[in-house]
Amino acid sequence: MPIVRMRLEDAPKTLPDHVIKRLEAMTPEQIEQNALDDPDNPPWTDEELERGFTGRFVRQTREATGLSQDKFAQKFGVNVARLRDWEQGRHLPDSFALSFLRVIARNPKAVEEALA
């Protein structure tokens, strides 16, 4: 069976009726156990969750500027390969880089002016 990759934004907003009925008939413990027993969907470790959420934050920060990865990296002095690694969750930005990204997310114009 092929692996299907989907962006969160493209996922269905509601579940099919038969899935909802099945879930409503189960206790939260049964739902959790079924999820844990699914060999095709192992639970993420805390590190994987952190990389996923941080990657999403980095991507959303860049997308809010309207810049491509190349242009964002060039404008803010970030290595483009490292930016890709952060966005794809392969690596976490260190605390300094994460703070810099938070400042960019909050006020990208001020950062642009400061770097000019």
WONOR-V904642 format. One record per helix or strand of 2 or more residues. SS is the DSSP state (2 for helix, 1 for strand). FROM is the first residue (numbers start at 1). TO is the last residue. If there is no record, write none. Layout:
ss = <SS	SS>
from = <FROM	FROM>
to = <TO	TO>
//
This chain:
ss = <2	2	2	2	2	2	2>
from = <8	17	28	46	69	80	95>
to = <10	24	37	65	76	87	115>
//
